[in-house]
């Protein structure tokens, strides 16, 4: 692959200067939250939304539990963001244990609440074996869900992508073929599963381009706030954890402030490498905490946008 001169110059700067010096803040950002289970968790979530809102994210999304287990809480959270902030709110929606009519009902409710963006996912089974079984009257895949949603309302739709291949995919090639089906069905962009090395994303981006896909592929960034929890999540998603990362977080379990500093440093450096490789869009999995994502965005040059600036834009 031949890299543009500007990208080569940027890569040279990333190596020759202080890593985060002089970044113009020209990247776009978005954030993901999960619906709160308790009043205290709701306060924490809302504090995070308020903290991150001045960075003018493209959108914030709210996840949806297996089998629609968090349907009401997801809807309430998304509707509140749409109602009380100027941030475009995106709602996750899955195929799991739902008929097409039930999904249409949820989609209509989101549209009525002012939500114009859906993150459409097949979803994982809530059963112990984790095997997805389509509802007899439902959608069998994320591609079918995207196509169905497009017939209900003209939603903007994001879908998922897997730089290290979906655990159920037969191969990396078939996984990319399925990504293409989702995009061809009407999705605007794909947001990736989290990963921990920039080369993982670059290899995937090249493979996607070679497959004839030119849609936006946004890297999903997961700052490591708890290494044990991230290890469990990575085992479920098939995400590789580099040996050097385990070494960096070793001994920090009893030192939360130090762990936060290390987590921000590791994630910010990866984002900087991605930026040097031409990436200008980042999606942060916040786990309902603002501090790490805010710090990384600041290092990438993002600064709070005033109300006057927002109106002018």
FENTA-V131485 format. One record per helix or strand. SS is the DSSP state (~ for helix, > for strand). FROM is the first residue (numbers start at 0). LEN is the number of residues. Records with the same first field share a line. If there is no record, write none. Layout:
SS=FROM-LEN, FROM-LEN
This chain:
~=4-12, 38-15, 65-3, 70-14, 99-13, 141-11, 171-13, 197-13, 226-11, 242-7, 255-21, 290-9, 306-6
>=27-6, 59-3, 88-6, 116-5, 155-6, 188-4, 215-6, 280-5
